[in-house]
């Protein structure tokens, strides 16, 4: 009977370990360890022929009930990091509701994955998926061209930080906001969240007191692929290209 519990939680542990190895979800590794903390004592008790102290039907029911709870948690969407198979993580993000169809579906030739992660949506917080690559000059030019072809808005990092975005983009954003959410009188929010490149440049451009510095910014272009432009639940898919460092960053909401 103890082997029944060992097999059930052993299979759940194996499934969680597979998810961790494939997409790098640390939460699934935690679930795997939790299951093993159940499996190992049961194996020891089975080896020592230790009797079950309560009725066997109750033992089976408790095992199945606990397994259902752990299995349910194992299917929840939690974040991942750089570890794992890139193409599977992109597909996982898409299936989980985070837009990643503007990402490269495989690591491009001539590019190296520097960072990747998925931040899940928690209560009112907005989640995102992001991937950053370093590229050779030909590769980054090709990837930037693809982003430019799909973009509905394009501007420099200085325009973005100065709030100097062309009026035509604001008119477009307001129209999209009205069409998607029917907010006729609401001002659109043209903003890119979760971009490390933008945050780094913002820290260069402004000091700790929010005062503008005289430091030179990198040659950074921002491409907005899609957005609802709604400040409360912003969903902006973007590509950010740092031509100075040959780095390209994809963000999906």
N, C-alpha and C positions, 0 to 999 in steps of 0.2 A: 504493500500500500504506500509505503514511503517513496518507492520508486515512481509512483504516479506523480507525486508532487515534484520530484526531481526532474522528471521528463518534461512536465508542463512548464516549470520555471526555467529549465535549461533551454527549451526552445525559444522562450521569450527573450532570454539573455542572448542567445545566438542571433536572433533577429535584430535586437538593439545594437549588438556589436557590429553587425553587417552594415546597419545604417550609419553608424559612427565612422566606419572605415570608408564607406562609399561617399558620404557627403560631409563628414567632419562635424556632425552634430554632437556637441559635448553632453547635452541633456540625455541623449540615448546611451552614451557611455555610462552616465550615472545610473540609468535604469538597468543596464547590464550588471553593474556592480551590485545594485540592490538585489537583483534576482540571484546572483551568486552567493550573497549573504544568506539566502534562504536555502539554496541548493547544497552548499557545503555542510552545514549542520545536519541536514537530512541524510546526506550520504554517510556521514560519521555515525549517525544513529542507526542507519540501516546496516552498516558494517558491524556495529556492536550488538545488533539484533535487539535494539531497545524497543520495547512495546509502546504502541500508541495509547495514551492514557484516556482518551475519550472515544465515543462511538465512531466507527469507521464512516458511516454516512455523513456525520458532522464534519469529519476530517476532509472528506471529498468535497462537501459543500463549501467549507472554508477555503480550500485550495482553489476551487473554480471561481469563487467570489473574488478572492484576492488577485487571481490571475486576470480576471476581467478588468479590474481597476488598473492594474499595472499595464495591461495591454492597451487600455484606453489612453492612459497618459503617454504611452510610447508612440501613439499615433498623433499626438498634439504637435503643432508647428512651433518649433523653437529655432533659434539661430544656428548658424554654422560659421566656420572660419575658413582659412585657406586650405586646410587639410581635406583630402578627398579628391574625387574625380570632377574636374571642372564642368564638363558637359552635363553630367548628372545633376550637379548643383543648379545649373541654369534651368534645366527641365523641372527640378523640384520647386524652384522659386516661381516659375510660371504656373505650375499646378497649384501652388499655395496662394495664388492671387497677386503676386508681385510681378510687375511687367518687366520681362527680361528678353523680349523678342528683338530689342534693338542691340542686345549684347552680341558679341561674336559667339556662335554656338559651339565653337571649339577654340582652344588657344591658337591664335594666328601664328603662322610661320614667321619667324623674325621678331616674335614678341615673347615676353616672359611675364608670368602672372606674379605681381608683387603682393597683392592683397585681395581678399574676397571675403564677403560676409553677408549675413542676413540678420537683420534686426526685426524680430517679430512685432506685430502690432499688439500693444498691451493697453487695454481699456481705451482711453482717449488718445494714447500716443500713436503716432504714425510710424509704421514699420517701413523698411526699405531693404533692397538688395543692391550690393555694389561690387564692382570688380575694377581693379587697377592694373594696367600693364605698362611695362617699359618696352620700347620698341626701337628698332633701327629706323633710319630716316624714311626709307621707302615704305615700310610697313605702316608707320604712323601717318604718313601722307595718304595712303590708301584707306586706312580706317577713318581718318578725318573726312575724306571725300564722301564716304558712305554716310557718315553722320550729317554732313552738310546737305546731302541730297534729301535726307529724311526730315531735316529740321524745319520747324515752323517759325523759329526765331533764332537769330544768331547775333551775338555781341561779344565785345572784349571784356576782360575781367575789370578793366578800369571803368568802362561804361556801367557795368553791373554794380560795382562798389560805390560809384558816384551817384547811382540812381539816374544815370543819363541814358535811359533806354528810349529809343525812338517812339514818338507818339503813335505811329502806325501799329506798333506792337501792343501798346495799351488798348487801342481800339479793337484789335484782333482778340486780345485776351478777354476784354469785356463781352464781346460777342460770343466767344466760346463759353464763358461762365454763364451767360444767359441761356444759351442753347442747352447746356448740360444740366444746369441746376435751377434755371428759371429765376435768377436773381437779377432783375433788370437794373436796379439802382445801386447795386453793390460794386465797389471798386475792386478790380482784379488784383491778385497778389502774384507778381512775377518773381518767384524766388526758387532757389535750388537748395534743397536740404541734403545733408549727408555726403557732401563732396569735400574730401580731405584737401584737394588742390585749392578749392575756393577758400576754405577755412585758413589754410596756410598763408595764402595771399592776403586775406583780410587781416591776419595778425601782423603782416609786414606793413600794410597800408595804414593801419591805425595803431596807436600806442594803447597802453593800459587804461588811459582816461578817455578813449574814444576820439582822441585828436589825430588828425591826419599827419602822417610823417612825410618826409621827402625821399623815402627809400624807393628804389626802382622796382617795379613789378615785373614778373616774368611775362613772356609772350603767351598769354592764355586766352583761348577762345572757348566760348560757352555755346552749346547747341541744345535748345529745348526741342525735344522730339514730340512730346505731348504733355498736356497739363489740363486740370480743371480750373486752375487759378483761384481756387477757393481757400481763403486764409485759414479757415477752421479745420478743414481736413484736406490739406494740400496734397495733390497727387501729380508730381512733376517728374517725368522721365527725361533724363538729360545725358549728354556726353560732354565731358570737359577735357580739353586738350592743352597740355602744357608743352608748347613747342620748344621752350628753353631747355627742358630736361628730357624731352622725348617721352613723355608719360601721357597716357590716355586713360580716362576714368569714366566708367559707365555707372549710372544710378537709375534704379527703377523703383517705383513706389507701388 
